[in-house]
């Protein structure tokens, strides 16, 4: 088999796109924001129905993969055990799949919904608090992780069953598009994947860097400035650059294992230090409310009153997950050798959903209790100072606040590093030829993408371009729904070609003898 090597026709345009995005954010921030805002309004207004149908359809399809006739298909050609332990596998997926966004939103998302609730509920009412807490769980659980799970199965099948030598989405689509995967169609698919990845990663960067900077400056007792934010980016780049250089087993896995233990410890601290009974009661209530209303809220678009809640929240989140889904498919698929389709789908959906629900329900309930009891004016802080300052203020209400602040800062650093680390890893894989599932892209290639993502972070910092990148994420998610559909159809075709006759269920009948026929006749 030929040795892996840099694929310049893919690497150069893709790397150029990353540099171009960073340059536009710095040089033309206002023009980019206006254009992106107009396009986002058009996409959400005209295609919101597509996002919600696609999200729910993917959730149903993922369940069918797990419990249907192909659920026991093993993602390997041998009877080998899984490459990674259940804990390390879940930790890498959780850290890469949600990253810094979970820390950014876990305390404040229910607070936003309290004053601007869904379903035309009265603002700042008891119902607004209950539905607001529930909606944050809905936005981070079953549908998002289903969007990650299905392309992950397709990638793992392509790598470890079909044994294709390119870790690219165009290669995953080969069962459907055939030789066109090597031509312009394949190039278009991979380019759109890279654009979506840059948009999704840019949103994570725009949320993460200010939060980490605010936590760090508060911990050190210094004033936040552009210099401190650049220092945060420098340290963060060093962490995830080293991790990207080390690779999966020596870098990303170790960071993820550290992070999962730290996340569990901090969530338990918030639960035990806060109003424990209130947190558990509200969390149980929200879980029941979500299960009871799951179908309704999955399709709610507010078409008559057009209050804007689905556009600003549900459609943005679904677009964010769709933009990240091919990336997560490539990364999760790469680390899932040796599992069955059922184990993989249920593992991704259950581990990811349970982790997000635990984090969001506990932190969100704690912030709501502070607001509702009057201990901290969270809504006022959020409106006047933004997310980073509000998160810092909430963490400071906990016992041993300086120690907890240090732990949250470390958690945020590593969450941000692992998300962008996996992004750099996949970008390097896309731009490498002849890369099998057992091999890793070149270290220099991984480092190049690590620094390209750091440049985007700096561009966002100078341009204050988070809203622009959020808009671009929604815009880019529209063509990615078509690519994800191609991935789903390609997976079905590959499974049917390889296993269809073996696992197809036939109708079963009880054989009737001639004597029985004569007796009944």
Secondary structure as UniProt FT lines:
FT   STRAND          5..6
FT   HELIX           8..27
FT   HELIX           29..67
FT   TURN            69..72
FT   HELIX           86..106
FT   TURN            107..108
FT   HELIX           109..115
FT   TURN            119..120
FT   TURN            123..124
FT   HELIX           126..139
FT   HELIX           142..160
FT   HELIX           169..172
FT   HELIX           174..177
FT   HELIX           178..182
FT   HELIX           184..220
FT   HELIX           226..246
FT   HELIX           248..252
FT   HELIX           253..273
FT   HELIX           276..299
FT   TURN            303..305
FT   HELIX           310..314
FT   HELIX           315..334
FT   TURN            337..338
FT   HELIX           341..373
FT   HELIX           378..395
FT   TURN            396..397
FT   TURN            399..400
FT   HELIX           401..430
FT   STRAND          432..433
FT   TURN            437..438
FT   HELIX           443..463
FT   HELIX           466..503
FT   HELIX           514..520
//
